[in-house]
Amino acid sequence: MTTARDIMTGGAEYIGAEETVLDAARRMKDLGVGALPVCGTDKELKGVLTDRDIVVKVLGAGKDPATCPAGEPAQGEAVTIGADDDVRTILRTMSEHKVRRLPVIDGHELVGMVAQADVARSLPDPQVGDLLRALSSD
């Protein structure tokens, strides 16, 4: 059975919760990604900050990205997946929580990220359609 560890992008970069949203945006640009895990000083995952969060929760709310901590718009419990969870569990988690990216955790350590595209590449065609429908519906 294919696991998260098999399909994830390993060595996921993260942003510190106390770093600024501007720092996060620059890191996203440099890495070519649309989301970054947010970790506290203890390196424990605190949430995920997306490019949409930056636009809606920071810029749209009139906050200054140069002073707003990255952990602020990424509040709330992050939906994660275990490194040894299988693709069906990943698919179910993404569908239930309507998320396109999942941080991959091994114990308490962030070890990678699984994106919708990673899952789609590992599924038979009909399941890919089901995933896309589940993530696109309201």
N, C-alpha and C positions, 0 to 999 in steps of 0.2 A: 504494500500500500504506500502510495506517495504521501509524504509528510510535509509540514511547513518548512522544515529544515531543508528538504530537497528542492523546493521551489522559491524560497525566499531570496531576497537580496541581502547578503550577509554584511556584517560590520556596519550596521545602520548608524549614521551620524545623528546626533541629537543636539538640542539647544538647551542650555541651562535655564531653569525657571526664572532666574534673576537677570538673565541677559535681556536685551531689548528686542522688541518686535522688529525693529529695523535690522538688528543683527541677524535675526531669524530669516527675514526676507532676503537679505544678502546671501546668507548661506544657502537658502533654497535656490536662488538664482545660480550661484556657483556650482551647485550639485545637480541642477536641472531637475529638481523634484518639486512637488506641490504640497508636501507635508513633512513635518519634522516631529519626531517624538520630543517631549519636553520632560527633562529629568531634574530632580532636585539636587542639592549639594551631596546627598547620599547616593547619587547615581540611580535612584529608584524612579521608575516611570511615573510621571504626574499627569500626563495627558498627551494629546497630539494637537499640534498647531498646523492648520491648513492655510493655503493661500486664500481661501474663501473666508476663513476666520479673520485674517488680516484686513481684508476689504470690508467685511460687514461689521465685525465687532470692534475694530480699531478705527480705520479710516472713516467708515460710515457713521460711527458714533462720535466723530470729532476728536478722537484721542491722538496724541502725538506718538508715532511709532518709535521715535528716538528716546522716549522716556517711559513708555508703557512696557512693563515686564512681560516677557514671552509667556510666562505661566498664567497671566491674567486671562487672556482670551481662550486659553486651553484648559480652563477649569472643568472639573467633572471627571468622573472615573473613565479612564481609557479602556476601550474594548480591545482585548488582546487575544492572542492565540498561543498555545504552547508549541514549542519547537517540534515535539513529536506527535502533535495532533494531525489527523489525516485530512485529506482534501475535502471529504464530505463534511467534516466538522468545521473547516474553514468556510466552506460554502454556506453552511447553515448559519454560522456566526455573522458573516457578512450580510446575508439576507435578512436575518432577524433584526440586526442593529442598523441596517441600511448604511454600511460603511464600505468604502472602496479600498481602504488600506488598513492593515492590521499590524501593529507591532508584534514581533515574535519574541516570546519570553522563554528563557531556559532557567527555571528556578525563579530568581528575582532579577536576573540579568537580561538586558535587552541585547538580543543577538542578531536581529535583522528585521526586515519589513516584508510583508506579503501584500502585493497590490492586486487589484481586480485582474489586471492583464496576466499576472503570474498564475493565478488560479485558472483563468480562461485557457491558457496554453496547456494546462495539465488535465483538462476535462474533455469528455466527448462532446461533440457539437451540440446535441440537444440540451445538455446541462449548462453550457455556456449561455445559450439563449435564456434559460430559466434564471441564471444569475443576473444577466443584464436587465431582464424584466423586473426582478425583485428589487434591484438597486435603483431602477428608474421610476418605479411607481411611488405614488404618494401614500 
